[in-house]
Amino acid sequence: MPLIDQALLALTLLVPLGIAALPIIRAWRDRALALLPLAPLPGLLAVFVVSDGATLVLPDLLLGGRFEISGTAPLFLLLATLLWSLAGLYARSAVAENERRGGFTAFWCVTLTGNLGVFLAADVVSFYVLFAMVSLGAYPLVVHYRTAEAIAAGRVYIGLAILGEVAIFAGLLFATVGLGSLLITDVRAALPLSPHQPYALALLIVGLGIKAGLVPLHVWLPLAHPVAPTPASAVLSGVIVKAGIFGLMQFLPLGFAVPFWAELLMVLGIVTAYYGVLVGLTQRKPKTILAYSTLSQMGLVVALLGSAVAAGADVVAAEVVLAAAAFYALHHGFAKGALFLSVGVAEKAGREVLPWVMAVATLMALAIAGLPFTGGALAKLAMKEAMPAGAALTFVTFSAIGTTLLLGRFVLQLAQTGKASDTARPDLGSLAPWLAVAALALVVPWLLFEPTIGITAETALASDKLWDGIWPVLVAGGIAILAAAEPGSDLAAPARRIVRAVMQALQRLPRPRLPEPTLLYALADGSGRAAERLETGLVRWSIAGTVLLALALGILVALLL
């Protein structure tokens, strides 16, 4: 293998790790922050220079470290390096005046090292260690501001992170027992026929599902995002949750018929997708709404991965699904990173600039919803083309309505931020990286769509594909308009008359009388309040700690049995 390939793979991990050590030196404590945008650049160069399948073997590292760039890893690495670099540029101005900027720099780079390494690790030991660096290294970023809210969120985050690491460790033990190999490819091939398959897969889904935000292990996500510094929120949602998705892609038993796990993943994914929308609509903080949106979108990806497992022996179909999942994750990472950065930009904007910030944020929100001509439309198309027809595909299709409503609420809440001054403007250090990430979300999917998915751009622009992308947005817009209309307005009155006429016609039929609309409204309101109370209870440390302890004991009992 060319020396340049090995050197770039090594530098991808060594450069950010070296920058992480600089704050230890007093003279470099403040200067190291300026290097954050440079830390991921070797990894970015590796995406374009390193040949597919290139491998770096370090026999003296751990139990024999092995790193390679193959399969869907280049897409995840491209997303990670670009978003971490631009978020690092944003962080230079966001935390420049903070007294704990040295610690922020160190843990930022530790987390970055783990995040990039997860996408390159080819053996289970390296994967586990690097995944732990992501989970544990991000904790100081979550609690960086040391507010009471941040500390409370950090407790839940670190508790779930440790539980996830224990579950992954135990799952990997079950997966490798008696195998004689630590390579991920060998573990994945042997897992379907292993007598320990149920325990290994259950534990891996729990551990990796925590990072991906699967319900009910998601509670760290809406807590951590709002309290973390804005650039940290961007990478948490844009890239770090993708470590869980990538891990599932690495270890799921593809090529074998395991219907139970396929159905379980699809159900968990769909439940997570709709739960994220329903609870997110009750939130008021823009970053919390975005966190629930991320939860919902990752649920869709997990459902898609479930369809890959359902493909059974059809390996080609499974590979198509994996490519679609990676492509969807790529676009979501850029678009959601831009939305999180837009919160920080909007907070610095006065009345003259805020409308322009809102315009870009609205475009990013519509892109995630799948608006035609955006990268999100390509991501949605890739997902729909990869999933087989059935109930799961129907749920995924209609989820676009909820996504539009949820991100529409985010845009409305974002409009209430900003400074009272008319002329206040965001600094260039935050404005430039934000616009760059938004541009990547719009451009990169169009460049990679045909090479990754195998569908031409002309096909994506066909009239039927455009309609598939626009009708959920139109339906969501109609729902939002009717919901916002005043009771006596010209728009609401005809709609109410139509609803009343339909209800009266149904009541004349020989069947039990339908509830009055007021009762329906009350039931809907009560359901929303119940969901909000459930979520509030779950994130309290007294309850969350008990749940975590119960889960840990359950894993221990499973191990003993």
N, C-alpha and C positions, 0 to 999 in steps of 0.2 A: 504494500500500500504506500502511496506517495507520502513523503515526510510532511508535506504541507497539510494533508488531511489530518494526520495524527496531531500535529501542532495546533491546528485550529480547534479540534475537539478538546484538547487539553486546556487551551487558553480560554475556551468558553466557560470553564469552571474556575480556572485559576485566577483570571483577572478580577471578577467580582469578589472572589474570596480574598484576594490581596487588598482590594480597596476596603473591604470590611475590617481589615486589621489596622488600617492607617489611623483611625481615631485614637488608638492606644497611644500613639506618639503625640505628645502635647502640641508640637509644632504643626502637625497635620490635622489636628482635631477639627478645625474650622475649614481647612482647605479641601478636605476629602469630599465635602458635600458637592463641590463643583464638579467632581468626577463622576457623579451618578449617571449622567447621560452616556458616558463612555463605557461603563461597565458591561453592557450587553453586546457591544459592537463585535467582539470576536465571534459570538454566536450568530449574529446576523451575517457576518462574512461567511461563516461555515455553511449557512443555508444555500448560498449561491456558488461556493467554491468546492466544498467537500463532495466527493462523488457518492452516489446513492449506494448504501451498503457498507460504506467505509467504517472501520472498526478500530477502536483504541483499546488495547489490552494492558492492564496494569496488574500483573500477577502478585505484587507485594501489597496491594491496597485491599484492606479488609480480607475477604476470603477469595480474592481474585477479582478485581474490578474489570468490567467490560462495558464499553460505551460505543454506541453506533447510531448513525442517522439513516433511518430507513422507514418504509411504510408511510404512515401519516405524520411521523415525527417532524418532517420539514415544515408542514403547515403550522403545527403547534409552536415550533421554534420560531418561525417567522412572526407569528402573532406576539409571542412572549418578548422577543428581543426588541421589536419596534415599540410595543406599548410600554415596556419597562424603561426604554431609553427616553421616550417622550414624557412619560410620567416623572422620570428622574429630572428632566429639564424643568418641568413644572415645579417639582419639589425644591429646586434651588431657590426659588423666590418664595414659595409657600412656607418653608421652615427656616429661612435664612436668619431670621431674628430670634428664633426659639433657642432657649438656653440648653436644650437637650438635643441639639442638631447633631452632635457627634454620635450619640447613641442611635439616633434615627438613621444616620448613614450606615453605621455598622450592621444593624439588624436588617435594614433595607437590602444590603448586599448579601447577607447570609440567606435571606429568604429568596432573593434573586438566584443565587447559586443553586439552591435546592430546586427551584422552579424549573430552571433550564436543565438541570441534571436529570430530573424525572423524565423529561422527554428524550433523553439520550441513554438512560440506563438500560443495559441489556441483561443484567443478572439481578436476581431478587434481593440480594443483600445491598447492592448499590441503590436499587430502587427504594428500598425501605429507608435507608439512612438519609437519602436525599429528600424523600417525602416527609420524613420527620423534620428536616431542616426547614421545609416550607411551613409546616404546621406550627412548630414551636418558634421559629424565627419571626413569624408574623405577629405573635402575641405582643411584643413591645410596640409594634406599630399600632395595634388596636388601642392600647392603653397610653399612647404617647402623651396625650394632654393631661393625664392624671386627674380628670374630673371624676366625680362620684359616679356619673353615668358610664364613663369609660372603664372604670375599675369594675363596676358590676357586669358590664358586657364582657370584660376580659376574663372574669371568673367563669362565666358560661363557656366562652370560647376555649379557654385552656382546658377546662374539664372535658369538653367534647373532643378536643384535639388529642388529649392523652387517651381517652377511650378509643378513638379512632386508630391511634398508633398501636394500642394493645390488640385491637381486633385484626388489624392488618398483619401484625407480627404472628398472631396465632393462626390466621388463615394461611399465611405463607408456610408456616411449619407443617400444617396439615397437607398443603399442596406439594411439598417437597419431600415428605417422609418416604424413605425407601426408593427415591427416584435416582439418586446418584448424579444429579446435575442441578446447577443453580441458574442455568440460563432460562430467561423468561419464555423463549420459544419452546423449550423442552417441557417446562412446567405447564404451559397452556395446552400443549398437545397431549400430555399425559393426564391432565385433570379430569376430563370426561369419564375415563375408565378407572379412576382412582377410587378405592373403597372409602376414602375420606372426602370425596367430592362434596357431599352435602354440607359438612362442617366448614370446609375451605371456602366454598362459594358464599355461604351465609355470612361468615366473618368478613370476607373481602367486600361483600356488598355493603355491610354495615360500616366498615372502616372507610372505604372509598366513597360511600354514599354520604357520609358526614361532610366530607370536603365538597362534594357536588351539591349539597343542600337538599337531599331527599327528605321529604316529610316522613316521620316526625323528628328526624335528626337535624333539622334545618335551623333550629332556634338561634344558633350563633350568628347566622347570616344577617338577619334584620337588626341585630344588636350591634354587631361589629362595624358595619358599614357607616352608620350615621356618626359614630364617635371618633372614627379614625380620621387622620388628616386626609384632605381631598385626594392627593395623588396616591395615597395608600388604598383608599376606597376604590380608586380606578383599577389598580392592579389586583386587588382582592376579588373584585367582581369580574374583571376582564380576563385574568389569566390564572389566578390561584385556584379558583373553583374548577378550572379546566384540568388541574392536576388529578382531581378525582375522576373526571370524565375519561381522561387518558388512561388512568389506571384500570378502569373498567374495560376499556378497549383492549388493554394489554392482556388481561387475565380471563376474560369471558371465554367459555368453551365453544369456539366457532368450529363448524364442520361436523358437529355431532348433534343428534336429536336429544335435547334436554328441555322438553316443553314446559315443565314446571317453572324453571328459571326464566324462560322467555316470557311466560305469562306474568310472572311476578314482577319482572322489570317493566313490562308495559303498563301494568296496573299502577305500580308505584310512580312511574313517570307521569301518567295521565293525572293521577290524584295530586301529585306535586304541582303540575302545571295549572290545574284549575284552583287548587287551594291558594297558590301564590296570587292569582288574580283576585279571588274573592276577599282574602284578607288584606291584600294590598290596597284595594279600593276604599278600605276604612281608614287608611293612614293619612297623615297630614304633612309629615316631613318629607321633602323631596328625595333625600338619600334613602330613607326607609322604603318609600314607594319603589325606588330603583332596586333595592335589595330584594323585595318580593317579586319584582319583574325578573330578576336574575334567577331566583328560585323557580319561577314558572318556566322560563326558557330552558333551564337545565333539565327540568322534568320532561320537556319535549325530547331533548337529546337522549335521555335515558330510555324513554319509550321507543325511540328509534333504534337504540342499541338492543332493546328487547326483540325487535323484529329481526335483527341480525342473528341473534341466538335462535330465533324461531325458524330461520332459513335451513337449519339442520345441515345436511350433507352438501347443500348447494353453497360451496365455498365462494363461488363467483358472486352470488347474490349478497353474501355476507360482506365481501370486500367492497361492493358498491355501497352498502349501508355505512360501513366504516368511513369511506371517503366522504359521503354526504354528512355524516356526523362531524367529521373534522372540519369540513367546509363551513358548516353552520356555526360551529364553535369559533372559527376564525372571524367570521363577520360579526357575530355577537360580541366577541371580545373588543373589537375596535369600536363598534357603535356604543356599547355600554360604557367603555372607557371614556369616550367622548361625552356621554351624558353625565357621568360623575364629575368630570372636569368642568362641565358647563355649570354645575352647581357653584363651584368655587369662583368661576368667572362672573356668574350672575350676581354673587354677593358683593363683588367689587364694582359693579356697573351702576351708573346713574340712569336717570329716566331717558336720556338721549340714546344711550348705548344699549340698554336692556332689550328693546325690540329686536335688535340685530342678534343678540345672544339667543333670544327666544326663537328666532327664525331658524338658526342652525340647530338648536336643541329639538325643535319640532320636526325638522327633517330627519334627524337621527332617530327620533321616536317612531316616525312613520316607516323608516327603513326597517327597524326591528319588527314592526307589524307586517312588513311584506309589501309595502307600496311599490307598484310597478316602476321600473327604471332605476331602482335603488339596488344596492348590494343585497339588502334583505329579501327582495323579491327572488333573487337567484338562490339565496340560502333556503327559502321556503320551498322553491321549486325542486331543489336538490333533495330535500327531505321527503316531499310528497312522491317524487319519482322513485325513491329508494324503498319506501314502505309499501308492502303489499296491501291490496284492497281489503278493507275490513273495518271493524269498529274502531281500532286504534287510529287508523288513518282519518276516519270521520272526526274523531275527537281532536286530532291534531289540526285538521282543517278549520274547525269551528273555534279553536283556541285563539285564532287571529283576531276574532271579535273582542275577546277579553283582553288580549294584549293591547289592542288599540285603545280600549276604554281605560285600562290601567295607566298607560303612558300618557294618555290625554289628561288624566288627573295629575300626573307628574308635571306636565307642562303648565297646567293651571296653578299648581302650588309654586312652581318655579317663578311664575310671573309676580308672585307676592314678595319675592326676595329683592335684593338690590339696595342701593343707598338712596337716601332722601335727596341728595344733591342731584341736580340736573346734569352736571358736567363730569361727574366722577367716571373714570375710565379704568378698566383692568390694565395692569402692567403688561408689558410685552413678554415678560418671562412666563406668564400664565396664559396669555392670549395665543401666542405662537404655537406652543405644543398642543393646546386644545384644538385649534383649527387644523393642525397637521393630523391629529388622530381622526378627526371627523373626515378629512379628505381621504385618509386610508380606508375608512369604512365604506366610502363611496366608490373608490377606484379599484382597490386590490381584488375584491370579489369578481369584477369584470375581467381582470387579467388572468385569474386562476380558474375561472368557472369551467371552461372547456377542457383544459389540461387535467383538471381534477375529477370532474363529474362525467366528462365525455359527451356533453350536450352542447351544441353550438349556441352562440348568443342569439342567432336568428330564430332558433326554436324558442328560446326564452321570451322573445319579443312577439311571438305569434298572438293573434287576437284572443284565443281561448286562454292562453297563459296569463295575458294581461288582465282578463276578466277575473280569473281565479285569484289574482292578487288584489284587485280593487274592490270586489264586492264585500269582503269582511270589513274593510275600512269604511265603506259607505254605510253598512248596517250599523257599525259602532257609532258612526257620526249621527245617524238618525236617532239611535237610542239616546245619545248624549243630548241632542237638541230637544227631544221630547222631555227628557228628565229636567232640563234647565228651563223649559218654558213656563211662564206664569199661568196659573189656572185659567185666567180669563183671556189669554192671548189668542189671536187668530189661528196660530199654529196648533196650539194644544186643544182648542175647543173641538175641531173636527175629529181629531184622534180620539178624544174622550167620548164623543158621540158614537163613533164606530165601535169602540170597545163596549159601550153600554148596549148598543143594538145587538152585538154578538152575544153578550151575556144574557140578554132577555130572550133571545132565540134559543139559546141552550137550555134556559130554565123551563121552556115550554115542553121540552122533550121529556118522555117518561123515564126519568132517571133522577137520582138524588140531586137535590138543589145544590148548585155551586156556591161557594162562599162569596159574599159580597166583596167588591174591590177593596173596601176599607179593611176587611179582614185579611185579604191577601197582602196588602201593604203592611199591616201589622205583623203578619207572619214573616214577611221578608225582612222587616226591620228587626224583629226579634232574632231571626237567624243570624243577621249581621252582627248584632250585639253579642250573641252567644259565641260566635267565632272570635270576636275581638276579646271577650273575656277569657276564652280558652287560650288564645295566643299570649295574653298578658300573664296568665297563670303559668304558662310553660316557661316564660323567660325569667320568672323570679328565681333567685338562686336557691331559696329553700325548697322549691318544687323541682327545679332543674337538677339540683344536686341529688335529690332523692331518686329522680329518674335515672341519672347517670350511675348512681350506686346500684340501682336495680339492674340496669343493663350490664354493668361490670360483673355483678354476681351471676347473672344469667350466662355470660360468656365463660366465667370460671366453672360453673356447673357443667356447661357443654364440654369444656376441656377435660374435666374429671371423668365424665361419662365416656 
